[in-house]
Amino acid sequence: MTDKEVCRYLELVDRRLFILVHSGINWKPEYAAELEAIDRELVELRKMVDCEHGKRRIA
């Protein structure tokens, strides 16, 4: 996993948490679409994270 991919993963997690924690009564319909896009990208990046964790277990 590259540094850029790690940073992207962290940015997505941060944005997702921000939306979920701070939107509350200020929920906007566009948040749903943004969360779906974030989740799709996180699924792909999560595969890389799991692979890296697997490498550490073997070593």
C-alpha positions as CSV (number, residue, x, y, z in Angstrom):
1,M,0.0,0.0,0.0
2,T,1.5,3.3,-1.0
3,D,1.6,6.4,1.2
4,K,-0.9,8.1,-1.1
5,E,-3.4,5.2,-0.6
6,V,-2.9,5.3,3.1
7,C,-3.6,9.0,3.2
8,R,-6.6,8.6,0.9
9,Y,-8.0,5.9,3.3
10,L,-7.5,8.1,6.3
11,E,-9.1,11.1,4.5
12,L,-12.2,9.0,3.6
13,V,-12.6,7.6,7.1
14,D,-12.2,11.1,8.5
15,R,-14.9,12.6,6.2
16,R,-17.2,9.7,6.8
17,L,-17.0,10.1,10.6
18,F,-17.4,13.9,10.3
19,I,-20.6,13.5,8.3
20,L,-22.0,10.9,10.7
21,V,-21.1,12.7,13.9
22,H,-21.8,16.3,12.9
23,S,-24.7,16.2,10.6
24,G,-27.4,15.3,13.1
25,I,-30.4,17.5,12.6
26,N,-28.6,19.3,9.8
27,W,-28.7,16.1,7.6
28,K,-28.6,16.9,3.9
29,P,-29.9,14.5,1.3
30,E,-26.6,14.7,-0.6
31,Y,-24.8,13.2,2.4
32,A,-26.4,9.8,1.5
33,A,-24.8,9.8,-1.9
34,E,-21.5,11.0,-0.6
35,L,-21.5,8.3,2.1
36,E,-22.2,5.6,-0.6
37,A,-19.3,6.9,-2.7
38,I,-17.0,6.9,0.3
39,D,-18.1,3.4,1.3
40,R,-17.4,2.0,-2.2
41,E,-13.9,3.5,-2.2
42,L,-13.2,2.3,1.3
43,V,-14.2,-1.3,0.3
44,E,-11.4,-1.3,-2.3
45,L,-8.8,0.3,0.0
46,R,-9.8,-2.0,2.9
47,K,-8.7,-5.0,0.7
48,M,-5.2,-3.4,0.5
49,V,-5.2,-2.8,4.3
50,D,-6.1,-6.4,5.0
51,C,-3.4,-7.5,2.6
52,E,-0.8,-5.4,4.5
53,H,-2.0,-6.8,7.8
54,G,-1.6,-10.3,6.4
55,K,2.0,-9.6,5.4
56,R,2.8,-8.5,8.9
57,R,1.4,-11.7,10.4
58,I,3.5,-13.8,8.1
59,A,6.8,-11.9,8.9
